[in-house]
């Protein structure tokens, strides 16, 4: 029975923020509500380009979004394509042929490394990971190697590849026969492949985003590919965060000329408008799904509304040269962020590192990273923490930033790092 409580006479009506916090606690997550309070209980209600607006009218430059907004929010071309599809045929029966899925697949294949030409569309990154892992199993590869610090999602198979104890522990036992090796250690990988020739699937990211923007040694990805081929393994590259121009190339694989058996993409694939992901495979790797189209399916895979967003997103990245812009912007931001951090927080800083528009600022402890996120927010910037690298603040801004927006980001970072030091200086000894 629902009980409706009347307000006490003379009591002020709760603010909208208070009401939304109450609803979060009641129906979503108490922990998420507590986290929101650390950021002032702001509510985001509107977004456009690099900016989001809160219910009280404040505007924040979005340099976060976990890699989704390579073209900013609500890009007009993507919105127009989605609206057009919405008013004609948003959801398909999945029985008949449907043209937007075919054209979206063609568009995605057009920017893939040569040989990757079979597509399975999904919604979340984790679903794309599951698709890749299932393709490996269907092709007879029963052992899986992923890398420490890697992040592949939190569904059961994806979580088995995500080498983070705090996420895995509540759900064990996970999928069997997963092994986690050091990222960047080709010798350790060779030993495992040599011990189990013809049996091993290897899944890894070109750059570990959630790991804290961890960039492997030069030549590592190519060596991984060579070892997998030498020992007749199966290679999955997880480019859900790193792909579609984020690293200043269409794919991190392009940096060293790697062609995996399966490439995973997502996040930016829906243009910052709709959730969509994909696993793109070679013809050989995709053979089990070609043979039986009902072996791996999902109700919302390839739905027309999502496919319209995919087509428009890829066309936009091409025509607006966003891959090149990511190189140029990253080349501006990385050295300037580094200079500011070294000047303002030398004793709290470990390193600033990045590639393209995936940039991480590593501090000496996780608590400082949390404080920096709050200080950035106080100065109008949204950034992200790193799930597997908790001492790293991560920047994934759009490739569409104007010169004015770039300067705003740099000025805000300068103010936030200076305020971080002031806060540390006034903290009582032993305080947190």
Phi, psi and omega per residue, in radians:
X1 nan 2.287 3.131
X2 -1.511 2.259 3.120
X3 -1.849 2.153 3.113
X4 -1.683 2.073 -3.125
X5 -1.633 2.227 3.100
X6 -1.424 2.551 3.092
X7 -1.171 2.515 3.083
X8 -1.148 2.466 3.121
X9 -0.952 2.266 3.103
X10 1.477 -0.121 -3.132
X11 -1.364 2.453 3.122
X12 -1.238 2.497 3.084
X13 -1.148 2.475 3.134
X14 -1.104 2.547 3.089
X15 -1.196 2.853 3.109
X16 -1.049 -0.709 3.128
X17 -1.063 -0.763 3.124
X18 -1.094 -0.697 -3.140
X19 -1.146 -0.735 -3.140
X20 -1.183 -0.684 3.053
X21 -1.042 -0.733 3.116
X22 -1.062 -0.747 -3.140
X23 -1.163 -0.660 3.071
X24 -1.063 -0.807 -3.129
X25 -1.137 -0.634 -3.069
X26 -1.360 -0.599 -2.936
X27 -2.243 -0.272 -3.074
X28 -2.007 -1.365 -3.080
X29 -2.778 2.144 3.063
X30 -1.098 -0.711 3.130
X31 -1.094 -0.693 3.118
X32 -1.142 -0.644 3.095
X33 -1.141 -0.724 3.115
X34 -1.095 -0.741 3.094
X35 -1.063 -0.724 3.133
X36 -1.061 -0.636 -3.139
X37 -1.114 -0.548 3.088
X38 -1.091 -0.462 3.126
X39 -1.788 0.403 3.023
X40 1.445 0.197 3.117
X41 1.041 0.498 3.086
X42 -1.167 2.603 3.079
X43 -2.068 2.161 3.068
X44 -1.437 2.272 -3.050
X45 -2.232 -0.154 -3.105
X46 -2.732 2.584 3.088
X47 -2.545 2.588 3.107
X48 -2.813 2.204 -3.121
X49 1.044 -2.227 -3.114
X50 -1.544 0.058 -2.950
X51 -2.064 2.541 2.953
X52 -2.179 2.641 -3.079
X53 -2.101 2.422 3.138
X54 -1.693 2.987 -3.058
X55 -1.089 -0.427 3.123
X56 -1.637 0.189 3.041
X57 1.563 -0.001 3.093
X58 -1.291 2.575 3.137
X59 -2.037 2.461 -3.116
X60 -2.286 2.404 3.042
X61 -1.398 2.159 -3.053
X62 -1.568 1.702 3.040
X63 -1.808 0.340 3.111
X64 -2.029 -2.219 3.130
X65 1.375 0.132 3.070
X66 0.952 0.576 3.040
X67 1.574 0.064 -3.074
X68 -1.275 -0.625 -2.858
X69 -1.766 0.977 3.114
X70 -1.113 -0.486 3.103
X71 -1.948 0.325 -3.110
X72 1.366 -3.115 -3.139
X73 -1.605 2.515 3.055
X74 0.901 0.852 3.074
X75 -1.018 2.280 -3.031
X76 -0.960 -0.633 -3.104
X77 -1.180 -0.711 3.132
X78 -1.213 -0.780 3.141
X79 -1.049 -0.752 3.136
X80 -1.082 -0.765 -3.140
X81 -1.118 -0.724 3.138
X82 -1.176 -0.751 3.126
X83 -1.090 -0.724 3.125
X84 -1.068 -0.766 3.132
X85 -1.205 -0.637 3.130
X86 -1.028 -0.640 -3.062
X87 -1.589 0.049 3.097
X88 -2.078 -0.990 -3.047
X89 -2.806 1.414 -3.032
X90 -1.331 -0.553 -3.067
X91 -2.272 2.351 -3.052
X92 -1.790 2.827 3.098
X93 -1.310 -0.397 -3.057
X94 1.177 0.282 3.044
X95 -1.829 -0.767 -3.130
X96 -1.598 2.888 2.997
X97 -1.120 2.553 -3.088
X98 -2.393 2.070 -2.940
X99 -1.177 -0.590 -3.072
X100 -1.162 -0.574 3.109
X101 -1.153 -0.761 3.134
X102 -1.093 -0.737 -3.105
X103 -1.281 -0.590 3.070
X104 -1.150 -0.716 3.096
X105 -1.086 -0.761 3.108
X106 -1.067 -0.750 -3.141
X107 -1.101 -0.744 -3.125
X108 -1.175 -0.757 3.122
X109 -1.080 -0.528 -3.091
X110 -1.129 -0.341 -3.136
X111 -1.958 0.112 3.127
X112 -1.492 2.730 2.946
X113 -0.970 2.551 -3.067
X114 -1.023 2.369 3.132
X115 1.830 -0.334 3.083
X116 -1.622 1.758 -2.992
X117 -2.425 0.218 3.068
X118 -2.068 2.272 -2.960
X119 -2.148 2.337 2.892
X120 -2.092 2.098 3.121
X121 -1.562 2.546 3.088
X122 -2.438 -2.896 3.128
X123 -1.840 -1.054 -3.056
X124 -1.712 2.862 3.046
X125 -1.065 -0.694 3.127
X126 -1.036 -0.679 3.105
X127 -1.129 -0.654 3.073
X128 -1.119 -0.714 3.091
X129 -1.067 -0.807 3.111
X130 -1.013 -0.682 3.113
X131 -1.079 -0.797 3.115
X132 -1.079 -0.769 -3.141
X133 -1.134 -0.670 3.117
X134 -1.202 -0.618 3.049
X135 -1.081 -0.721 3.106
X136 -1.067 -0.827 -3.138
X137 -1.104 -0.738 -3.134
X138 -1.121 -0.424 3.095
X139 -1.617 0.102 3.026
X140 1.682 0.139 -3.128
X141 -1.667 1.758 -2.973
X142 -1.633 -0.272 3.102
X143 -1.832 2.461 -3.117
X144 -2.235 2.316 3.055
X145 -1.956 2.206 2.958
X146 -2.174 3.085 -2.993
X147 -1.932 2.483 3.074
X148 -1.035 2.374 -3.073
X149 1.521 -0.187 3.134
X150 -1.290 2.654 3.119
X151 -2.288 2.147 -3.087
X152 -2.255 0.121 3.113
X153 1.996 -3.082 -2.976
X154 -2.277 0.149 2.890
X155 -1.239 2.933 -2.867
X156 -1.070 -0.787 3.106
X157 -1.216 -0.786 3.123
X158 -1.084 -0.677 3.123
X159 -1.142 -0.575 3.090
X160 -1.110 -0.500 3.093
X161 -1.512 -0.394 3.140
X162 -1.392 1.870 -2.971
X163 -1.494 1.223 3.129
X164 -2.408 1.967 -3.016
X165 -1.049 -0.677 -3.058
X166 -1.114 -0.526 3.103
X167 -1.457 -0.562 -3.055
X168 -1.418 -0.652 -2.921
X169 -0.897 -0.808 -3.083
X170 -1.168 -0.230 -2.979
X171 -2.022 0.110 3.111
X172 -1.253 2.548 0.122
X173 -1.371 2.458 3.108
X174 -1.621 -2.924 3.109
X175 -1.142 2.294 -3.070
X176 -1.275 2.911 3.026
X177 1.157 0.696 2.971
X178 -1.913 2.368 3.119
X179 -2.223 2.405 3.140
X180 -1.941 2.183 -3.111
X181 -2.044 2.824 3.118
X182 -1.122 2.320 3.073
X183 -1.194 2.242 -3.140
X184 1.676 -0.103 -3.102
X185 -1.754 1.603 -3.118
X186 -1.214 -0.523 -3.141
X187 -1.142 -0.742 3.106
X188 -1.090 -0.679 3.114
X189 -1.155 -0.743 3.141
X190 -1.066 -0.685 3.141
X191 -1.065 -0.736 -3.141
X192 -1.200 -0.758 3.129
X193 -1.111 -0.719 -3.125
X194 -1.163 -0.545 -3.136
X195 -1.320 -0.356 -3.089
X196 -2.417 1.075 -3.105
X197 -1.077 2.411 3.111
X198 1.328 0.131 -3.047
X199 -2.121 -0.218 -2.860
X200 -1.867 2.262 2.917
X201 -1.707 2.315 3.090
X202 -1.970 2.200 3.071
X203 -2.153 2.276 3.136
X204 -2.757 2.901 3.076
X205 -1.780 2.521 3.055
X206 -1.089 -0.656 2.987
X207 -2.352 2.290 -3.127
X208 -1.404 1.790 -3.108
X209 -1.232 -1.061 -3.140
X210 -1.181 -0.308 3.062
X211 -1.269 -0.162 3.131
X212 1.918 0.554 -3.117
X213 1.011 1.066 3.126
X214 -1.639 2.053 -3.092
X215 -1.762 2.182 -3.084
X216 -1.287 2.890 3.075
X217 -1.049 2.591 3.111
X218 -0.989 2.326 3.130
X219 1.574 -0.155 -3.077
X220 -1.110 -0.833 -3.104
X221 -1.066 -0.724 3.113
X222 -1.122 -0.692 3.116
X223 -1.141 -0.667 3.076
X224 -1.033 -0.826 3.125
X225 -1.033 -0.794 -3.132
X226 -1.069 -0.741 -3.132
X227 -1.172 -0.722 3.114
X228 -1.069 -0.715 3.125
X229 -1.211 -0.713 -3.110
X230 -1.074 -0.674 -3.084
X231 -1.817 0.349 2.997
X232 0.965 0.830 3.099
X233 -1.691 -2.847 -3.066
X234 -2.350 2.240 -3.014
X235 -2.022 2.175 3.032
X236 -2.014 2.181 3.019
X237 -1.803 2.107 3.111
X238 -1.575 1.749 -3.141
X239 -1.963 0.525 -3.123
X240 -1.061 -0.675 3.087
X241 -1.706 -0.612 -2.995
X242 -1.487 -0.279 -3.034
X243 -1.466 -3.127 3.092
X244 1.059 0.660 3.004
X245 1.691 -0.142 -3.041
X246 -1.014 -0.621 -3.106
X247 -1.634 0.117 -3.083
X248 1.518 0.117 2.953
X249 -2.335 2.802 3.072
X250 -0.956 -0.732 -3.120
X251 -2.453 2.581 3.024
X252 -1.028 -0.494 3.097
X253 -1.034 -0.559 -3.090
X254 -1.187 -0.406 -3.094
X255 -1.065 -0.649 -3.133
X256 -2.098 0.262 3.059
X257 1.165 0.688 -3.102
X258 -1.634 2.430 3.020
X259 -2.161 1.841 -3.139
X260 -1.369 3.065 2.982
X261 -1.310 -0.608 3.111
X262 -2.441 2.310 3.026
X263 -1.927 2.340 3.130
X264 -1.875 2.365 3.118
X265 -2.438 2.816 -3.138
X266 3.116 -2.541 3.118
X267 0.834 -1.544 -3.087
X268 -1.250 -0.166 -3.053
X269 -1.091 -0.501 3.105
X270 -1.588 0.191 3.052
X271 1.200 0.348 -3.097
X272 1.236 0.313 -3.116
X273 -2.089 -0.768 -3.103
X274 -2.302 2.655 3.106
X275 -1.426 2.131 3.106
X276 -2.729 2.515 3.102
X277 -2.448 3.067 -3.137
X278 -2.771 2.624 2.904
X279 -1.974 2.169 -3.095
X280 -2.039 2.148 -2.962
X281 -2.157 2.844 2.952
X282 -1.243 2.838 3.137
X283 -1.052 -0.710 -3.131
X284 -1.129 -0.811 -3.115
X285 -1.137 -0.569 -3.060
X286 -1.462 -0.070 -2.998
X287 -0.914 -0.731 3.122
X288 -1.060 -0.627 3.129
X289 -1.363 -0.522 3.048
X290 -1.128 -0.712 -3.081
X291 -1.184 -0.705 -3.109
X292 -2.284 1.735 -3.068
X293 -1.198 -0.151 3.130
X294 -1.790 0.121 -3.108
X295 -1.228 -0.595 -3.129
X296 -2.506 1.832 -3.045
X297 -2.363 2.893 3.056
X298 -2.697 2.443 -3.054
X299 -0.974 -0.707 -3.043
X300 -1.748 0.180 3.063
X301 -1.161 2.172 3.068
X302 1.241 0.398 3.134
X303 -1.145 2.471 -2.993
X304 -0.934 -0.691 -3.113
X305 -1.062 -0.742 3.118
X306 -1.181 -0.686 -3.089
X307 -1.179 -0.559 3.046
X308 -1.102 -0.696 3.102
X309 -1.142 -0.711 3.138
X310 -1.068 -0.855 -3.134
X311 -1.025 -0.834 -3.102
X312 -1.147 -0.627 -3.126
X313 -1.142 -0.822 -3.121
X314 -1.157 -0.710 3.086
X315 -1.068 -0.704 -3.127
X316 -1.160 -0.798 3.124
X317 -1.030 -0.719 3.120
X318 -1.144 -0.971 -2.961
X319 -1.254 -0.508 3.109
X320 -1.649 0.100 3.059
X321 0.929 0.806 -3.047
X322 -1.253 -0.429 3.078
X323 -1.148 -0.800 3.094
X324 -1.125 -0.692 3.128
X325 -1.129 -0.596 3.089
X326 -1.116 -0.673 3.067
X327 -1.078 -0.862 -3.069
X328 -1.139 -0.797 -3.132
X329 -1.159 -0.722 3.092
X330 -1.089 -0.659 3.102
X331 -1.145 -0.429 3.057
X332 -1.463 -0.830 -2.998
X333 -1.244 -0.776 -3.012
X334 -1.031 -0.887 -3.136
X335 -1.170 -0.575 -3.119
X336 -1.301 -0.702 3.050
X337 -1.096 -0.673 3.113
X338 -1.093 -0.801 -3.122
X339 -1.094 -0.748 -3.139
X340 -1.124 -0.799 -3.109
X341 -1.122 -0.732 3.132
X342 -1.148 -0.562 -3.140
X343 -1.336 -0.755 -2.986
X344 -1.581 -0.602 -3.045
X345 -2.317 0.907 -3.065
X346 -1.056 -0.616 -3.093
X347 -1.427 -0.309 -3.141
X348 -1.718 -0.155 -3.011
X349 -1.687 2.354 2.954
X350 -1.642 -0.937 -3.063
X351 -2.956 2.621 2.887
X352 -1.950 2.223 -3.091
X353 -2.526 2.791 3.116
X354 3.047 3.036 3.042
X355 -2.540 2.190 -3.067
X356 1.073 -2.247 -3.126
X357 -1.875 0.619 2.940
X358 -2.089 1.768 -2.970
X359 -2.210 2.328 3.119
X360 -2.132 2.434 3.049
X361 -1.976 1.894 -3.112
X362 -1.655 2.236 3.111
X363 -1.860 2.990 -3.015
X364 -1.277 -0.290 3.102
X365 -2.694 2.741 -3.073
X366 -1.102 -0.626 -3.133
X367 -1.033 -0.685 3.110
X368 -1.156 -0.633 3.098
X369 -1.093 -0.725 3.087
X370 -1.094 -0.715 3.105
X371 -1.133 -0.681 3.134
X372 -1.146 -0.689 3.083
X373 -1.018 -0.725 3.131
X374 -1.193 -0.736 3.114
X375 -1.121 -0.684 3.069
X376 -1.056 -0.772 3.127
X377 -1.081 -0.696 3.112
X378 -1.086 -0.385 3.125
X379 -1.922 0.411 2.936
X380 1.516 0.340 -3.113
X381 -2.163 2.294 2.978
X382 -1.751 2.124 3.032
X383 -2.197 -3.072 -3.090
X384 -2.188 2.635 2.885
X385 -1.425 2.978 3.121
X386 -1.988 2.129 -2.985
X387 -1.114 -0.598 3.131
X388 -1.821 0.052 3.115
X389 -2.468 1.305 -2.905
X390 -1.160 -0.219 3.100
X391 -1.614 0.136 -3.061
X392 -1.982 2.194 2.975
X393 -1.605 2.270 -2.993
X394 -2.008 2.362 3.077
X395 -1.961 2.168 3.033
X396 -2.306 1.192 -3.069
X397 -1.303 2.864 3.064
X398 -1.155 2.705 3.042
X399 -1.417 0.027 -3.102
X400 -1.707 0.126 -3.102
X401 -1.013 2.392 3.025
X402 -1.452 2.955 3.083
X403 -1.027 -0.676 3.130
X404 -1.124 -0.720 3.134
X405 -1.196 -0.658 3.061
X406 -1.060 -0.772 -3.142
X407 -1.148 -0.661 3.091
X408 -1.067 -0.756 3.125
X409 -1.074 -0.792 -3.134
X410 -1.162 -0.754 3.119
X411 -1.095 -0.712 -3.131
X412 -1.189 -0.678 3.092
X413 -1.111 -0.688 3.100
X414 -1.066 -0.833 -3.136
X415 -1.143 -0.737 -3.094
X416 -1.129 -0.712 -3.138
X417 -1.236 -0.610 3.079
X418 -1.182 -0.665 3.096
X419 -1.223 -0.513 3.086
X420 -1.078 -0.728 3.128
X421 -1.176 -0.732 3.119
X422 -1.064 -0.727 3.124
X423 -1.120 -0.723 3.123
X424 -1.153 -0.614 -3.098
X425 -1.226 -0.518 -3.101
X426 -1.650 -0.058 -3.126
X427 -1.262 2.312 3.107
X428 -1.064 2.607 3.130
X429 -1.027 2.259 -3.091
X430 1.460 0.021 3.134
X431 -1.315 2.886 -3.141
X432 -2.089 nan nan
